[in-house]
């Protein structure tokens, strides 16, 4: 099955448990349609570069999935209809990276960056 990565932004006035509940809900939608949630990360509340629906901040979540395209389309459709979800980005990838995402790594662990001058 194809591999996908999703980044979701939920409204800032949700609690942390409600935002994590959204991740579980959409993971269940995937599993009901023949896919599976490989990994999930809750990145927390972050400030956005510009306002979306009069919100300056949002709950960010990152999902790695292994699902057929029909399951991903159904999940995206339900995300667009959900009032608490502001934005969704889905990308098809060849393989999932091992370990935590760049957002979750400590600054010291990130390699490949050149020194500041």
MIKE-438592 format. One record per atom (N, C-alpha, C, O, CB): residue in one letter; atom name; x, y, z. Coordinates in Angstrom, 1 decimal, padded with zeros to 4 digits. Glycine has a CB too. Layout:
<pts>
> residu;atome;X;Y;Z
> A;CA;X;Y;Z
...
</pts>
This chain:
<pts>
> residu;atome;X;Y;Z
> X;N;000.8;-001.2;000.0
> X;CA;000.0;000.0;000.0
> X;C;000.9;001.2;000.0
> X;O;002.0;001.2;000.5
> X;CB;-001.0;000.0;001.2
> X;N;000.4;002.3;-000.5
> X;CA;001.1;003.6;-000.5
> X;C;001.4;004.1;000.9
> X;O;000.6;003.9;001.8
> X;CB;000.5;004.6;-001.4
> X;N;002.4;004.9;001.0
> X;CA;002.7;005.5;002.3
> X;C;002.5;007.0;002.2
> X;O;002.8;007.6;001.2
> X;CB;004.2;005.3;002.7
> X;N;001.9;007.6;003.2
> X;CA;001.5;009.0;003.3
> X;C;002.0;009.6;004.6
> X;O;002.1;008.9;005.6
> X;CB;000.0;009.2;003.1
> X;N;002.2;010.9;004.5
> X;CA;002.5;011.7;005.7
> X;C;001.5;012.9;005.7
> X;O;001.3;013.5;004.7
> X;CB;004.0;012.3;005.8
> X;N;000.9;013.1;006.9
> X;CA;-000.1;014.2;007.0
> X;C;000.3;015.1;008.1
> X;O;000.8;014.7;009.2
> X;CB;-001.5;013.6;007.3
> X;N;000.1;016.4;007.9
> X;CA;000.2;017.4;009.0
> X;C;-001.2;018.1;009.1
> X;O;-001.7;018.5;008.1
> X;CB;001.3;018.5;008.7
> X;N;-001.7;018.1;010.3
> X;CA;-003.0;018.7;010.6
> X;C;-002.9;019.8;011.6
> X;O;-002.1;019.7;012.6
> X;CB;-003.9;017.6;011.1
> X;N;-003.6;020.9;011.4
> X;CA;-003.7;022.0;012.3
> X;C;-005.1;022.1;012.8
> X;O;-006.0;022.3;012.0
> X;CB;-003.2;023.3;011.6
> X;N;-005.3;022.0;014.1
> X;CA;-006.6;022.1;014.8
> X;C;-006.7;023.5;015.5
> X;O;-005.7;024.1;015.7
> X;CB;-006.8;020.9;015.8
> X;N;-007.9;023.9;015.8
> X;CA;-008.1;025.2;016.5
> X;C;-007.4;025.3;017.8
> X;O;-007.2;024.3;018.5
> X;CB;-009.6;025.4;016.7
> X;N;-007.0;026.5;018.1
> X;CA;-006.2;026.8;019.3
> X;C;-007.0;026.6;020.6
> X;O;-006.4;026.4;021.7
> X;CB;-005.6;028.1;019.2
> X;N;-008.3;026.8;020.6
> X;CA;-009.1;026.7;021.8
> X;C;-009.4;025.3;022.3
> X;O;-010.2;025.2;023.2
> X;CB;-010.3;027.5;021.6
> X;N;-008.9;024.3;021.6
> X;CA;-009.1;022.9;022.0
> X;C;-008.1;022.6;023.2
> X;O;-007.1;023.2;023.2
> X;CB;-008.9;021.9;020.9
> X;N;-008.5;021.7;024.0
> X;CA;-007.5;021.2;025.0
> X;C;-006.6;020.2;024.3
> X;O;-006.8;019.7;023.2
> X;CB;-008.2;020.6;026.2
> X;N;-005.5;019.9;025.0
> X;CA;-004.5;019.0;024.5
> X;C;-005.2;017.6;024.3
> X;O;-004.9;016.9;023.3
> X;CB;-003.3;018.8;025.4
> X;N;-006.0;017.2;025.2
> X;CA;-006.6;015.9;025.1
> X;C;-007.6;015.8;024.0
> X;O;-007.8;014.8;023.3
> X;CB;-007.3;015.5;026.4
> X;N;-008.3;016.9;023.7
> X;CA;-009.2;017.0;022.6
> X;C;-008.5;016.9;021.2
> X;O;-008.9;016.2;020.3
> X;CB;-010.1;018.3;022.6
> X;N;-007.3;017.6;021.2
> X;CA;-006.5;017.6;019.9
> X;C;-006.0;016.2;019.7
> X;O;-006.0;015.7;018.6
> X;CB;-005.4;018.6;020.0
> X;N;-005.5;015.5;020.7
> X;CA;-005.0;014.1;020.6
> X;C;-006.2;013.2;020.3
> X;O;-006.0;012.2;019.6
> X;CB;-004.3;013.7;021.9
> X;N;-007.4;013.5;020.8
> X;CA;-008.6;012.7;020.4
> X;C;-008.9;012.8;018.9
> X;O;-009.4;011.8;018.4
> X;CB;-009.8;013.2;021.2
> X;N;-008.6;013.9;018.3
> X;CA;-008.8;014.1;016.9
> X;C;-007.9;013.1;016.1
> X;O;-008.3;012.5;015.1
> X;CB;-008.6;015.5;016.4
> X;N;-006.7;013.0;016.6
> X;CA;-005.7;012.1;016.0
> X;C;-006.2;010.7;016.0
> X;O;-006.2;009.9;015.0
> X;CB;-004.3;012.2;016.6
> X;N;-006.7;010.3;017.2
> X;CA;-007.2;008.9;017.4
> X;C;-008.4;008.7;016.5
> X;O;-008.6;007.6;015.9
> X;CB;-007.6;008.7;018.8
> X;N;-009.3;009.7;016.4
> X;CA;-010.5;009.6;015.6
> X;C;-010.2;009.4;014.1
> X;O;-010.7;008.5;013.5
> X;CB;-011.4;010.9;015.7
> X;N;-009.2;010.2;013.6
> X;CA;-008.9;010.0;012.2
> X;C;-008.1;008.8;011.9
> X;O;-008.1;008.2;010.8
> X;CB;-008.1;011.2;011.7
> X;N;-007.3;008.3;012.9
> X;CA;-006.7;007.0;012.8
> X;C;-007.7;005.9;012.7
> X;O;-007.5;004.9;012.0
> X;CB;-005.7;006.8;014.0
> X;N;-008.8;006.0;013.5
> X;CA;-009.8;005.0;013.4
> X;C;-010.5;005.0;012.0
> X;O;-010.9;003.9;011.5
> X;CB;-010.9;005.2;014.5
> X;N;-010.7;006.2;011.5
> X;CA;-011.3;006.3;010.1
> X;C;-010.4;005.6;009.1
> X;O;-010.9;004.8;008.2
> X;CB;-011.5;007.8;009.7
> X;N;-009.1;005.7;009.2
> X;CA;-008.2;005.0;008.3
> X;C;-008.3;003.5;008.5
> X;O;-008.4;002.8;007.5
> X;CB;-006.8;005.4;008.6
> X;N;-008.3;003.0;009.7
> X;CA;-008.3;001.6;010.0
> X;C;-009.7;001.0;009.5
> X;O;-009.7;-000.2;009.1
> X;CB;-008.1;001.3;011.4
> X;N;-010.7;001.7;009.6
> X;CA;-012.1;001.3;009.2
> X;C;-012.1;001.1;007.7
> X;O;-012.9;000.3;007.1
> X;CB;-013.2;002.2;009.6
> X;N;-011.3;001.9;006.9
> X;CA;-011.2;001.8;005.5
> X;C;-010.1;001.0;004.9
> X;O;-009.7;001.1;003.7
> X;CB;-011.2;003.2;004.9
> X;N;-009.4;000.2;005.7
> X;CA;-008.4;-000.7;005.3
> X;C;-007.0;-000.2;005.4
> X;O;-006.0;-000.8;004.8
> X;CB;-008.6;-001.0;003.9
> X;N;-006.7;000.9;006.0
> X;CA;-005.4;001.4;006.2
> X;C;-004.9;001.3;007.6
> X;O;-005.6;000.7;008.5
> X;CB;-005.3;002.9;005.8
> X;N;-003.7;001.8;007.9
> X;CA;-003.3;001.8;009.3
> X;C;-002.4;003.0;009.6
> X;O;-001.8;003.5;008.7
> X;CB;-002.5;000.5;009.6
> X;N;-002.5;003.4;010.8
> X;CA;-001.7;004.6;011.3
> X;C;-000.4;004.0;011.8
> X;O;-000.3;003.3;012.8
> X;CB;-002.5;005.4;012.4
> X;N;000.7;004.3;011.1
> X;CA;002.0;003.8;011.4
> X;C;002.6;004.5;012.6
> X;O;003.1;003.8;013.5
> X;CB;003.0;003.9;010.2
> X;N;002.5;005.8;012.6
> X;CA;003.1;006.6;013.7
> X;C;002.4;007.9;013.8
> X;O;001.8;008.4;012.8
> X;CB;004.6;006.9;013.5
> X;N;002.3;008.5;015.0
> X;CA;001.7;009.8;015.2
> X;C;002.5;010.6;016.1
> X;O;003.1;010.1;017.1
> X;CB;000.2;009.6;015.7
> X;N;002.5;011.9;015.9
> X;CA;003.2;012.8;016.8
> X;C;002.3;014.0;017.0
> X;O;001.8;014.6;016.1
> X;CB;004.6;013.3;016.2
> X;N;002.2;014.4;018.3
> X;CA;001.5;015.6;018.6
> X;C;002.5;016.7;018.9
> X;O;003.3;016.6;019.9
> X;CB;000.5;015.4;019.9
> X;N;002.6;017.7;018.0
> X;CA;003.6;018.7;018.1
> X;C;003.3;019.8;019.1
> X;O;004.2;020.6;019.5
> X;CB;003.9;019.3;016.8
> X;N;002.1;019.9;019.6
> X;CA;001.7;021.0;020.5
> X;C;001.1;022.2;019.8
> X;O;000.8;022.2;018.6
> X;CB;002.8;021.3;021.4
> X;N;000.9;023.3;020.6
> X;CA;000.4;024.5;020.1
> X;C;001.5;025.4;019.6
> X;O;002.5;025.6;020.3
> X;CB;-000.4;025.3;021.2
> X;N;001.4;025.8;018.4
> X;CA;002.5;026.6;017.7
> X;C;001.9;027.8;017.1
> X;O;000.7;027.8;016.7
> X;CB;003.3;025.8;016.7
> X;N;002.6;028.9;017.0
> X;CA;002.2;030.1;016.4
> X;C;002.3;030.0;014.9
> X;O;003.4;029.5;014.4
> X;CB;003.0;031.3;016.9
> X;N;001.3;030.4;014.2
> X;CA;001.3;030.3;012.7
> X;C;001.9;031.6;012.1
> X;O;001.9;032.6;012.8
> X;CB;-000.1;030.0;012.2
> X;N;002.3;031.5;010.9
> X;CA;002.9;032.7;010.2
> X;C;001.8;033.7;009.9
> X;O;002.1;034.9;009.8
> X;CB;003.6;032.2;008.9
> X;N;000.6;033.3;009.7
> X;CA;-000.5;034.2;009.4
> X;C;-001.8;033.6;010.0
> X;O;-001.9;032.4;010.3
> X;CB;-000.7;034.4;007.8
> X;N;-002.8;034.5;010.1
> X;CA;-004.1;034.1;010.7
> X;C;-004.8;033.1;009.8
> X;O;-004.9;033.3;008.6
> X;CB;-004.9;035.3;011.1
> X;N;-005.4;032.1;010.4
> X;CA;-006.3;031.2;009.7
> X;C;-007.6;031.2;010.5
> X;O;-007.6;030.8;011.6
> X;CB;-005.7;029.7;009.5
> X;N;-008.7;031.6;009.9
> X;CA;-010.0;031.6;010.5
> X;C;-009.9;032.4;011.8
> X;O;-010.5;032.0;012.9
> X;CB;-010.5;030.2;010.8
> X;N;-009.2;033.5;011.8
> X;CA;-009.1;034.4;013.0
> X;C;-008.3;033.8;014.1
> X;O;-008.4;034.3;015.2
> X;CB;-010.4;034.9;013.5
> X;N;-007.5;032.8;013.8
> X;CA;-006.7;032.1;014.8
> X;C;-005.2;032.4;014.5
> X;O;-004.8;032.3;013.4
> X;CB;-006.9;030.6;014.9
> X;N;-004.4;032.8;015.6
> X;CA;-003.0;033.0;015.4
> X;C;-002.2;031.7;015.7
> X;O;-001.0;031.6;015.3
> X;CB;-002.6;034.1;016.3
> X;N;-002.8;030.8;016.5
> X;CA;-002.1;029.6;017.0
> X;C;-002.9;028.4;016.6
> X;O;-004.1;028.5;016.2
> X;CB;-001.8;029.6;018.5
> X;N;-002.3;027.2;016.7
> X;CA;-003.0;026.0;016.4
> X;C;-002.3;024.8;016.9
> X;O;-001.1;024.8;017.2
> X;CB;-003.2;025.8;014.9
> X;N;-003.1;023.7;017.2
> X;CA;-002.5;022.4;017.6
> X;C;-002.0;021.7;016.3
> X;O;-002.8;021.4;015.4
> X;CB;-003.6;021.6;018.4
> X;N;-000.8;021.4;016.3
> X;CA;-000.2;020.7;015.2
> X;C;000.0;019.2;015.5
> X;O;000.3;018.8;016.6
> X;CB;001.2;021.3;014.8
> X;N;-000.3;018.4;014.5
> X;CA;-000.2;016.9;014.6
> X;C;000.4;016.4;013.3
> X;O;000.1;016.9;012.2
> X;CB;-001.5;016.2;014.9
> X;N;001.2;015.3;013.5
> X;CA;001.9;014.7;012.3
> X;C;001.5;013.2;012.3
> X;O;001.7;012.6;013.3
> X;CB;003.4;014.9;012.4
> X;N;001.1;012.7;011.2
> X;CA;000.6;011.3;011.1
> X;C;001.4;010.6;009.9
> X;O;001.6;011.2;008.9
> X;CB;-000.9;011.2;010.8
> X;N;001.9;009.4;010.2
> X;CA;002.4;008.6;009.1
> X;C;001.5;007.4;008.9
> X;O;001.1;006.7;009.9
> X;CB;003.9;008.1;009.5
> X;N;001.1;007.2;007.7
> X;CA;000.1;006.2;007.4
> X;C;000.5;005.3;006.3
> X;O;001.3;005.6;005.5
> X;CB;-001.3;006.9;007.0
> X;N;-000.1;004.1;006.3
> X;CA;000.1;003.1;005.3
> X;C;-001.3;002.7;004.9
> X;O;-002.0;001.9;005.5
> X;CB;000.9;001.9;005.7
> X;N;-001.9;003.3;003.8
> X;CA;-003.3;003.2;003.5
> X;C;-003.5;003.3;002.0
> X;O;-002.8;003.9;001.3
> X;CB;-004.1;004.2;004.3
> X;N;-004.6;002.6;001.5
> X;CA;-005.0;002.8;000.1
> X;C;-005.5;004.3;-000.1
> X;O;-005.9;004.9;000.9
> X;CB;-006.1;001.8;-000.3
> X;N;-005.5;004.7;-001.3
> X;CA;-005.9;006.1;-001.6
> X;C;-007.3;006.4;-001.2
> X;O;-007.6;007.5;-000.9
> X;CB;-005.6;006.4;-003.1
> X;N;-008.2;005.4;-001.3
> X;CA;-009.6;005.6;-001.0
> X;C;-009.7;005.9;000.5
> X;O;-010.6;006.7;000.9
> X;CB;-010.4;004.3;-001.3
> X;N;-008.9;005.2;001.4
> X;CA;-009.0;005.5;002.8
> X;C;-008.5;006.9;003.1
> X;O;-009.0;007.6;004.0
> X;CB;-008.2;004.5;003.6
> X;N;-007.4;007.3;002.4
> X;CA;-006.9;008.7;002.6
> X;C;-007.8;009.7;002.2
> X;O;-008.0;010.8;002.8
> X;CB;-005.5;008.8;001.9
> X;N;-008.5;009.5;001.0
> X;CA;-009.5;010.4;000.5
> X;C;-010.6;010.6;001.5
> X;O;-011.1;011.7;001.7
> X;CB;-010.0;010.0;-000.8
> X;N;-011.1;009.5;002.1
> X;CA;-012.2;009.5;003.1
> X;C;-011.8;010.3;004.3
> X;O;-012.5;011.1;004.9
> X;CB;-012.7;008.1;003.4
> X;N;-010.5;010.1;004.8
> X;CA;-010.0;010.8;006.0
> X;C;-009.9;012.3;005.7
> X;O;-010.3;013.1;006.5
> X;CB;-008.7;010.2;006.4
> X;N;-009.4;012.6;004.5
> X;CA;-009.3;014.1;004.2
> X;C;-010.7;014.7;004.1
> X;O;-010.8;015.9;004.4
> X;CB;-008.5;014.2;002.9
> X;N;-011.6;014.0;003.5
> X;CA;-013.0;014.5;003.4
> X;C;-013.6;014.8;004.8
> X;O;-014.2;015.9;005.0
> X;CB;-013.9;013.5;002.6
> X;N;-013.4;013.9;005.7
> X;CA;-013.9;014.1;007.0
> X;C;-013.2;015.2;007.8
> X;O;-013.7;015.9;008.6
> X;CB;-013.8;012.8;007.8
> X;N;-011.9;015.3;007.5
> X;CA;-011.1;016.4;008.1
> X;C;-011.6;017.8;007.6
> X;O;-011.7;018.7;008.4
> X;CB;-009.6;016.3;007.8
> X;N;-011.9;017.9;006.3
> X;CA;-012.4;019.1;005.8
> X;C;-013.8;019.5;006.4
> X;O;-014.1;020.7;006.5
> X;CB;-012.5;019.1;004.2
> X;N;-014.6;018.5;006.7
> X;CA;-015.9;018.7;007.2
> X;C;-015.9;019.0;008.7
> X;O;-016.8;019.6;009.2
> X;CB;-016.8;017.5;006.9
> X;N;-014.8;018.6;009.4
> X;CA;-014.7;018.8;010.9
> X;C;-014.5;020.2;011.2
> X;O;-013.6;020.9;010.6
> X;CB;-013.6;017.9;011.4
> X;N;-015.2;020.8;012.1
> X;CA;-015.1;022.2;012.5
> X;C;-013.8;022.5;013.2
> X;O;-013.4;023.7;013.1
> X;CB;-016.3;022.6;013.4
> X;N;-013.2;021.6;013.9
> X;CA;-012.0;021.8;014.7
> X;C;-010.7;021.8;013.9
> X;O;-009.7;022.3;014.3
> X;CB;-011.9;020.9;015.8
> X;N;-010.8;021.2;012.7
> X;CA;-009.6;021.1;011.8
> X;C;-009.5;022.3;010.9
> X;O;-010.5;022.6;010.1
> X;CB;-009.6;019.8;011.0
> X;N;-008.4;023.1;010.9
> X;CA;-008.3;024.2;010.1
> X;C;-007.6;023.9;008.8
> X;O;-008.0;024.4;007.7
> X;CB;-007.6;025.3;010.8
> X;N;-006.5;023.2;008.8
> X;CA;-005.7;022.9;007.6
> X;C;-005.2;021.4;007.7
> X;O;-005.0;020.9;008.8
> X;CB;-004.6;023.9;007.4
> X;N;-005.0;020.9;006.5
> X;CA;-004.5;019.5;006.4
> X;C;-003.5;019.5;005.2
> X;O;-003.9;020.1;004.1
> X;CB;-005.6;018.4;006.2
> X;N;-002.4;018.9;005.3
> X;CA;-001.5;018.7;004.2
> X;C;-001.1;017.2;004.1
> X;O;-000.7;016.6;005.1
> X;CB;-000.2;019.6;004.4
> X;N;-001.3;016.6;003.0
> X;CA;-001.0;015.2;002.8
> X;C;000.0;015.1;001.7
> X;O;-000.1;015.7;000.6
> X;CB;-002.3;014.4;002.4
> X;N;001.0;014.3;001.9
> X;CA;002.1;014.0;001.0
> X;C;002.3;012.5;000.8
> X;O;002.4;011.8;001.8
> X;CB;003.4;014.8;001.4
> X;N;002.4;012.1;-000.4
> X;CA;002.8;010.7;-000.6
> X;C;004.3;010.5;-000.6
> X;O;005.0;011.3;-001.3
> X;CB;002.2;010.2;-002.0
> X;N;004.8;009.6;000.1
> X;CA;006.3;009.4;000.3
> X;C;006.6;008.0;-000.2
> X;O;005.8;007.1;-000.2
> X;CB;006.7;009.7;001.7
> X;N;007.9;007.8;-000.5
> X;CA;008.4;006.5;-000.9
> X;C;008.6;005.6;000.3
> X;O;008.4;004.4;000.3
> X;CB;009.7;006.6;-001.7
> X;N;009.1;006.2;001.4
> X;CA;009.4;005.5;002.7
> X;C;009.3;006.5;003.8
> X;O;009.6;007.6;003.7
> X;CB;010.7;004.7;002.6
> X;N;009.0;005.9;005.0
> X;CA;008.9;006.7;006.2
> X;C;010.3;006.8;006.8
> X;O;011.0;005.8;006.9
> X;CB;007.9;006.2;007.2
> X;N;010.7;008.0;007.3
> X;CA;011.9;008.2;007.9
> X;C;011.9;007.6;009.3
> X;O;010.8;007.6;010.0
> X;CB;012.3;009.7;008.0
> X;N;013.0;007.0;009.7
> X;CA;013.1;006.4;011.0
> X;C;013.2;007.4;012.1
> X;O;013.8;008.5;011.9
> X;CB;014.2;005.4;011.1
> X;N;012.7;007.1;013.3
> X;CA;012.9;008.0;014.4
> X;C;011.9;009.2;014.4
> X;O;011.0;009.2;013.5
> X;CB;014.3;008.6;014.5
> X;N;012.1;010.1;015.3
> X;CA;011.2;011.3;015.4
> X;C;011.4;012.2;014.2
> X;O;012.4;012.3;013.6
> X;CB;011.3;012.0;016.7
> X;N;010.3;013.0;013.9
> X;CA;010.4;014.0;012.9
> X;C;011.4;015.2;013.3
> X;O;011.8;015.2;014.5
> X;CB;009.0;014.6;012.6
> X;N;011.7;016.0;012.4
> X;CA;012.6;017.1;012.6
> X;C;012.0;018.0;013.7
> X;O;012.8;018.6;014.5
> X;CB;012.9;017.9;011.4
> X;N;010.7;018.2;013.8
> X;CA;010.1;019.1;014.8
> X;C;010.3;018.6;016.2
> X;O;010.4;019.3;017.1
> X;CB;008.6;019.2;014.5
> X;N;010.4;017.3;016.3
> X;CA;010.5;016.7;017.7
> X;C;011.9;016.4;018.1
> X;O;012.2;016.1;019.3
> X;CB;009.8;015.3;017.7
> X;N;012.9;016.6;017.2
> X;CA;014.3;016.4;017.6
> X;C;014.8;017.6;018.3
> X;O;014.4;018.7;018.1
> X;CB;015.2;016.1;016.3
> X;N;015.7;017.3;019.2
> X;CA;016.4;018.4;019.9
> X;C;017.3;019.1;019.0
> X;O;017.8;018.5;018.0
> X;CB;017.1;017.9;021.2
> X;N;017.5;020.4;019.2
> X;CA;018.4;021.2;018.3
> X;C;019.8;020.6;018.2
> X;O;020.4;020.6;017.2
> X;CB;018.5;022.6;018.9
> X;N;020.3;020.0;019.3
> X;CA;021.7;019.4;019.3
> X;C;021.7;018.1;018.4
> X;O;022.8;017.8;017.9
> X;CB;022.1;019.1;020.7
> X;N;020.6;017.4;018.3
> X;CA;020.6;016.2;017.5
> X;C;020.5;016.4;016.0
> X;O;020.8;015.5;015.3
> X;CB;019.4;015.3;018.0
> X;N;020.1;017.6;015.6
> X;CA;019.9;017.8;014.2
> X;C;021.3;018.0;013.6
> X;O;022.1;018.8;013.9
> X;CB;019.1;019.1;013.9
> X;N;021.6;017.1;012.6
> X;CA;022.9;017.2;011.9
> X;C;022.6;017.7;010.5
> X;O;021.5;017.8;010.0
> X;CB;023.6;015.8;011.9
> X;N;023.6;018.1;009.8
> X;CA;023.5;018.6;008.4
> X;C;023.3;020.1;008.3
> X;O;023.2;020.6;007.2
> X;CB;022.3;017.9;007.8
> X;N;023.3;020.8;009.4
> X;CA;023.1;022.2;009.4
> X;C;024.5;022.8;009.5
> X;O;025.4;022.4;010.3
> X;CB;022.2;022.7;010.5
> X;N;024.8;023.9;008.8
> X;CA;026.1;024.5;008.9
> X;C;026.1;025.5;010.1
> X;O;025.0;025.9;010.6
> X;CB;026.4;025.3;007.6
> X;N;027.2;025.8;010.5
> X;CA;027.4;026.7;011.6
> X;C;027.0;028.1;011.3
> X;O;027.1;028.5;010.1
> X;CB;028.8;026.7;012.1
> X;N;026.4;028.8;012.3
> X;CA;026.1;030.2;012.0
> X;C;027.4;031.1;012.1
> X;O;028.3;030.8;012.7
> X;CB;025.1;030.7;013.1
> X;N;027.3;032.2;011.3
> X;CA;028.5;033.0;011.2
> X;C;028.3;034.3;012.0
> X;O;029.2;035.1;012.1
> X;CB;028.9;033.4;009.8
</pts>
